[in-house]
Amino acid sequence: MAYITSIAERSRALIALTLAGSTWGLTLPLSAVALQSMAPAWLACLRFGLAALVLGAVAPRSNLRAALRAPILGWGVLGYAGVIMLQGEGIEHTSVSHAAVLGGIVPALVVLIPMVRGARRPSRAVALGLLGAVGGVALVAGGGGHSSLDGDGLVLLAGVFSAVYIVAQPRWLAGRSPVAVTAVQMAVAAIAAMPLALLSESTPRVHAPAVLAVLGLVVVGSLLPFTLYAWGQTRVPNEVAGAFLNLEALVGGMLGIVAFHDPWGVKQALGMVLMLGGILLVVAKAPRPPAGQSSPSSRSDQSSSPPLAVSG
């Protein structure tokens, strides 16, 4: 793919990626507010159902029909409903800052999974970055505060599911509209969560903060970053775009401290620095596609499928 080399265009792309990563950082605090009035399955139903209606309205019907394939539907259930419900359960047993920082392991896993599948040994820099990221997660998870191993474990499991989904998604985007695929996957995620919400969880309580939080998750957590990230990632190498995903962990972690008064100390601060530094090193030193091979972001417009909604 011939990336745009104009300084002005590149600057706009970096601004778009910065805004996308930052707005994704708002999803966990907004989820924490919404979960005070509804259970995780209800949140998944409302968030993805409303977002799917908007995306489905702008996607051509032929593109939507092309996206109705069993594997695509299955990955939608795992990558959207599964991730958000696990994350929601985890947030109820841990702090917002913990959940945000622990979720920041996703970019490192996205690099590691293809290496494991291809039996390719990581470079020393990548191995060091992965070790630092895992070490940072361990420090944050063991840092005490309003958290538990169960809650942290659920958030980490959601991160693993999210990374697996991101790695698998390009195959199903090939030759299809990313907007249509995302609309279909969000719709099936909402449908899959509905029986669990109806049978095992209480009806949501309608309160102004919860309504505003859900609307924020639809717009700020799904539609806005989806568009910004898709536009920006097509204009810079995938490795550069991937680095901006780390802003989600940073923004979410800081909001947890400021808005939710999550405890913070030297151990948590060191863990966050170590984890973010390790992830940035992994992204910066990850192997690039061989000469003549298209980058991941250029295949079938994979760039238009954000790790977004599943990362927060």
Secondary structure, DSSP 8 states (H G I E B T S, - for coil): ------HHHHHHHHHHHHHHHHHHTTHHHHHHHHTTTS-HHHHHHHHHHHHHHHHHHHS-HHHHHHT--HHHHHHHIIIIIIHHHHHHHHHTTS-HHHHHHHHTTHHHHHHHHHHHHTT----HHHHHHHHHHHHHHHHHHTS-SS--HHHHHHHHHHHHHHHHHHHHHHHHHTTS-HHHHHHHHHHHHHHHHHHHHHHHS------HHHHHHHHHHHIIIIIHHHHHHHHHHTTS-HHHHHHTTHHHHHHHHHHHHHHH-----HHHHHHHHHHHHHHHHHHHHS----TTS--GGGGGGGGGS-SHHHH-
